[in-house]
Amino acid sequence: MLRLSIFLSFVFFIQIYLFAQDFKGNYKLINNTYAAKMQLSSSDQLNYSGTLQGTLGQMQVSGVLSNGILSGNIQSQQGNSFFSFVPNMNGGNYVMAVMNYNMHGQPMPATTTYFYFEKQEVNQHAVVSTGGRAIFFNGVKAANATVKKLEDFYKVKVQDGRYWYDKVSGMWGVEGEKTYGVMLPNLPLGGPLKANASNGKTDVYINGRNLPQEDLSLLQTVTGYLPPGRYWIDAQGNAGKEGGPAMVNLRQMVNNQNNVNSGSTFYRNSYTGVGSGSSGGTFYVIGEDFSYIH
């Protein structure tokens, strides 16, 4: 299950790990009739605390950063509320979703209210220079304007280097190496993904990239044995043979595997012919001419 979690961390989370988030700082509420300011601090970039000052007075904010989303609790004299805080992909800087708790202490999505914040720069005169930068995606140098937009939006400095980027799935890595993480798909970065982007030798191609053994091993913890061939995977986990329709959804396959210890399950991969399942605590894999029982 640990390997499954590792695989999920670079396939399905849509946050851009290359431009990791740091939510420390001061924020101002925008696009709202109310005035409010928020301050967040953290000593480890995982656990955050701060204050939200608005028309209802000062409220205490505390949360934990996980998979690019800061979520937690807002405490006020009127009661507690659940919040999630992320960069706003549709414009603006950040969006905070605030929900009421039910009697069982669970957030109620039907009560969600959205608030939009902009991050306040400590030094309004500071200028981030991208002159002389050497940042390449798929062999093409990223324009300074593109780098600056990414840095302005994510409030971090993009490290110089050479990267590969799969626009279909969003996966990325250092040129010549395995998958490191995943960013949003279809970003205007670099040229076509090259087959040797990761120096893979397995002859299992995903979106045109020859997978290195480490990537293939992680993928096979979900799919079972995957024969050499050409396949595609999109950012939603849909997958199939290159040029063909979706035949499986990796997210659903992972969910099936997560139920291994909760009862009897079975799943057969429609294009490898390999099936896996469990019953009474026994896990088994069945192929065309082999089987494994544990």
N, C-alpha and C positions, 0 to 999 in steps of 0.2 A: 504493500500500500504506500510505502514511502516513495517508491519509484514512480507510482502513479501520481502522487502529489507533485513530484518534481516535474513530471511531464506536463501536468496541468498548468504549472506555473509559467511555462513558456509557450503553451499553445492557446490557452483560452482567455487569459486575463488581457484586457484590451488596453490597459494603461501602458504608457511608454516608459519602460524601465531604463532605457538609455538616458532619458531625461528625468531621472528620479525626482520625486517631489520632496520639497521641504516646506512645510506649512508654517514655519515660524514667521512671525511678523505682525504688522498692523493692517487691518482691513476696514474699508468704509462701505456702508450699504449704498447701493445705487439702484436706479429704476424702481424707487419705492417712495411713497408719500411720507414714510417715517424716516427719521434720522437715527442711525445706529453705527457704532464702531465696535470692532472686535480685535482683541489682542491674543495671540497664541504664542506659547513658548514650549520648548522641549529640550531635554538634555541628551536624548538618544535617538531622535527623529522617528520614534515609534509611539511613545506615550506623550500626549499633548495636554496642556491645561491652559486656562486663560479666562478672560472676562468678555462678556458681551454687554455693552452699555447702550441702552436705548430708551424709548418712551416708558417702558415698564420698569425702569431702574437698571441696576447692575445685576447681571446673572453670571453664574459660574459655569464655565465650559470645560469638559474633560472628555478625551477620546483617545482612540488607538488607531494608528495607521496600519491598514492591511490592504494589500493589492492595489495601492494607489488611492484608496478611499479612506478618509478620516471620518470615523463615526463614533458616537458616544452619547453623552447626556448633557442637557442644559438644565441647570437648577435655578429656579426663581421662587419668589414668594408665592406665586400662583400655582406652583407645582413643577414637576419635572417633565421634560420632553426629550424625545430621541431625535438625533440629527445625523445627517451624513453630509460631508463637505468634499467637493471635488472640483477640479478645473472645469469650466463651462465650455463644452465643445461647440456650442452654437453661438459663440460670441461673448464678449465680456470676459471677466477674469475667472470668477469662481461662483458656484451655485451651492446653496445650502438648502437641503430638504429637511423640514422640521415636522415631526409627527407626534401625536398624543399617544400615551400608553393606554392599554386597556387594563382591566382589573387584574389581569394575570401578569402585568408588567411587560407586555409585548407591544411593539410599535404597531400602529394601525395605519396602513398606507392610505386608506380612504380619507384621512384627516390631514394629508400632506399639504404644506404651504411652502412655496419656494421663495428664497431670498437671494439676491445677486450682490456679490461683493467685488470690489476691486482692491488689489493689494497696494498699499502705500509704500513708495520707495523711501528708504531712510535718507538717502542723499539724492535729491531731485536733480542735482547737477552732474551726477556720475554718468559717465558714458562708457558703455561696453564696446570695446573695439573688436571687430572681427577681421581687421586687416592682417594679411599674412597667414590666415588660418589654413590648415591642411586637413580638411575633413572630406573623405571620399565615401560614396555609397555606390556599390557595384562598379567601381572603377572610374566614376565620374565625380569630379570635385563639386561639392555643394556650394551654391552661390552664397556670398556673404549675407545677402538679404534673407535667404531662406534660413540660414543658421541663426540670424538675429531674431527672426520671427519665432523660431523654436525656443530660443533662450528667453525672449521676452515673455512668451506664454507660460513656460514652465519654470521660470525664475531660477534657472540653473545654467551653468556653463557646460556646453557640449565639449567633450574631450576630443582633441585632435586625434586622428587615426583613420584607418581604412576599414570599412565595414561592408558586409553584404546585407541586402534587404530584400525580403520576399514580399512584393506588393499584394499578392493574393491572400496570404495568410497573416501577414504582418510580422512574421518571424525575422529575427536579425541576429547577427553575430559578428565577431571580428573576422576580417578577411582571412580565409584559410583555416578557420576553426569551426567548432560545433555551434549549435544554437545557444545563444546567451539569454534571449528573452523575446518579447513580442511588443511591437508598437502597433499603432492603428494601421490598417491596410490602406492601400491606394494613396499614400503620401507622395508628393512630387519630389522624390529623392532618387537620384542616380539613374543609370541605364538599366538594360535588361539583366535579370539574374542569370549568372553564368553557371553552367553545370558543375564546374570545379570550384565554386565559391567557397566550399568548406573542405576542399581536398578530399572529398569522400571517395571511397573505393568499393562500396557495397553494391553498386548497380541498382539500388532502389532510389528512384528519382521522385522527389516531391516538388511539384511546380517547377520542374526543370533542374532542380539542384540534386546532385548525387550525394546522398546522405553519408556522413561519416559513421563509423560503427557505433559510437556513443549515442547519436541521435536515433539510429535504427533500433538499438537495444531498448531505449526508452519508449519508442513508438510501439514496439512489439509487446511491451507489457500491457498495452491496451488492445492491440489487434490480434495478438498471437503471431505465429510465424507469417512473415510477409515476404513472398518470393520476389526476386529481382524483377523489375518492371517500372513502368512510368505511371505515377498517380498524381492526383491533385487533392489539396486540402484548403478550404477557405477559412476565414476568420471565425465563422460560426461552428466549425467542427465538422461540416459536411465534407465527405470525401468520396472519391471514385477513381476509376481508371482514366488516364489522360485522354481527353476528347470525348468522354462519356458522361452520363448523368451521375448524380450523387447516388451511391449505393449503401452507404452507412453514415451514421453521425457519431463521431468519436465521443461527444459529450454523453450521448445515451449509452454507449458502450462502457464508459467509465462509471456511469450511474449503475449499470447492471453489475459491474464488478464490485462496486461498493456495497452491494447487497449480498455478497458472497456469504457473510456470516449471519445474515438475517433469515435464511430459509433456503429453499431450492430455487436455483436460477439456471438458465441456459441461454446462450447466445451463439449463433453461427455466423461467421463472416461470409457474406454471399459471394465475394469474389476471390477469397483464398480457400474456401471450403473448410476452414478450421473452425471448430466449435469449442466453447468452454462453458463450464457451469459448475454448480455446487449442489450438494445435497447432504444434509446431516453433518455438516462440518467437513465433508470431503470435497476437494477441488479437483476437477479433471479437465483435460484438454484432449480433443479427438480430432485427428486429421485423416487424410485419405488412406494413408498406410502406416499410421503410428498413433499411439495414445500415451497419455501421461496421467497418473492418478497420484494425488498427494493427500 
